[in-house]
Amino acid sequence: MDTILSAVLGELASRSINFFIRKSCKPKALDVEDKLQRSLLRAQVIIDEATRRHITNQAMLQQLEMLRDAMHQACYMHDTFRYQSHGEEDAKDQVVSHSFPLSKVNSLKGIGSSNRKTRILEQLQDTLDNLNCMILDMKELVVFMTSYPRFYRQPYSMHLLLGNCMFGRQMEAELVLNFLLHAQSNGAEELEVLPLIGPGRVGKSTLVAHVCNDERVRGHFSEIMFLSDHDLKDEKLTFPVERCVKKYQNSLLNKDGRMLVVVEAAGDINTDEWKRFYAASKRCMRSGSKLIITSRSDKITKLGTARAVTLKYLSDEAYWYFFKTLTFGSTDPMMHPRMAYLAMETARMLNRCFLGAPGTIFMLRDNFDIRYWCKVVTLFRQNIKFHVSKFGEHPTDALNQNKPAHLRRMISNSEQIVVYHQYECSSQKEVPKVELRSVIYGSVKPSGRFEALAWRSHIPPYYNYIYTCEVRDLKSTSAKRKRT
């Protein structure tokens, strides 16, 4: 009898302890979330103030970049934790399976069990600790930061600022600026060369255009010229080059005759052609002139006299911060948690694609309706599942490699739009009247092959991005195959 009584009492005690533990976990989670939100505000204040100042110290720029990365990661974790309940509802309601790979970091997907909730709470606490450590390390930087001059007052909201600036490349831009504006360290006889490398569509041309558009650079060089790697093949290459892609002249402000030449190469550069071009440049260009090479290949680093600047794709956390800020604008995402979850899923499925982001952002912002957003997420899932199962890759990866991408249309699942090729043109040239988002999400249906405008960039170099497309009827295609 004593044994049974002790067993019953032990069971009651263990259940009581488990009950109190479960009760105490919820306030703890909310407490961590509240602390993280306050730390995010502190980090945002520091970064906003630093963004408005002309900071030239490389160590300070690196420290700010680390704080910015920690803030993006904390924002991502905070939103994942806040909107996880809507993810559970979506997992119950959705028809399309999540089994196919949507993104590399979708590791917190399907958070429903107690183990996963405990895990995300631990990650939330680690993120909070990391962010707080970064903020504490910024004490000296905040003091020194006030000694740097301001660019200008920025009265706009963050979504207006991000929509008209180069996001996430502040440190790389300062590195290129320091190379261009500082005096030569290798002697007057040396023509300095800066390699700028990175994968396709990562923003190399955008970064160079932003730097060349800076007033300090315009005043430092009398001419800024853009060449392609094909121009290096000319054995009689002389300066000034008449067939250069772009040319800025500023001889009234700068009488020293310094030139900046930007060589844009798709891949490797022939060593003999480069030596010939470098020798011609050295003869014709005055002291203080400089060269920049951009390429996808890291082999061009051996051609540089300065340390190469490398561009990488934005992290998933930074991409989500960019996507959320522009999608919701002045609207608080916390007031629409279900729509914030759908926006987070959309950002994940875009796979950090910058070309696909603006059209999707404008389309969601113009149709701020929960039912419409659900249709968009469902369409994204269907397209990715179909493309991965048939072609073995995400449609974004196919477009980045200039491969055809096959996408279903929202208005009709029996119709498919095939995107063949992407190219960009300057803002001065005429662009197609058909927009790609109107074909995918709307009722516009051109016949045959056509060109569609994907995005008009509002930042230098102000390119218009155009796709060559075709709308196919899947039913008629399958019927033709059967008859054949």
Secondary structure, 3 states (H helix, E strand, C coil): CHHHHHHHHHHHHHHHHHHHHHHHHHHHHHHHHHHHHHHHHHHHHHHHHHHCECCCCHHHHHHHHHHHHHHHHHHHHHHHHHCHHHHHHHHHHCCCCCCCCCCCCHHHCCCCCHHHHHHHHHHHHHHHHHHHHHHHHCHHHHHHHCCCCECCCCCCCHHHHHCCCCCCCHHHHHHHHHHHHCCCCCCCCCCEEEEEECCCCCCHHHHHHHHHCCHHHHHHCCEEEEEEHHHHHCCCCCCCCCCCCEEEECCCCCCCCCEEEEEECCCCCCHHHHHHHHHHHHHHCCCCCEEEEEECCHHHHHHCCCCCEECCCCCHHHHHHHHHHHHHCCCCHHHCHHHHHHHHHHHHHCCCCCCHHHHHHHHHHHCCCHHHHHHHHHHHHHHHHHHHHHHCCCHHHHHHCCCCEEEECCCCCCEEEEEEEEEEECCCCCCCCCEHHHHHCCCCCCCCEEEEEEEECCCCCCCEEEEEEEEEEHHHHHHHHHHC
